[in-house]
Amino acid sequence: MDKANDLQKYVANQVKIHRQAKGLSQEALSEKAGLGLKFINQLENQTHNTSLQTLEKVITALDLTIEEFFDFSKLSVSKDSETLPLRRLAMKLKQLPKEQQLTFLSIFESILDQVD
């Protein structure tokens, strides 16, 4: 994906991750935000560009602050090719529901313990 779409991809992923973490369907989120179901679907699938006012409605409906939604502190800015696989793994892990994240981390830690 080109640089022009990085923010759109980030926003779409954040909406989906936080919606799933809170156990909300797209329909439930659309109702809380006062938006149409089709809009939430298009937002998560990166087929719709949204205004800042509408994005703020979605963030509020997710019970998040703007700072929590745009938490870039967890993103790595390193372009080092050695960290790329770890960054990909971390991004995929963040997209999972919280329960699956914990299960995955437990399994991963068990594997690492056996390597020592």
Secondary structure, DSSP 8 states (H G I E B T S, - for coil): --GGGHHHHHHHHHHHHHHHHTT--HHHHHHHHT--HHHHHHHHTT-----HHHHHHHHHHTT--HHHHT-GGGS-----TTTHHHHHHHHHHHHS-HHHHHHHHHHHHHHHHHH-
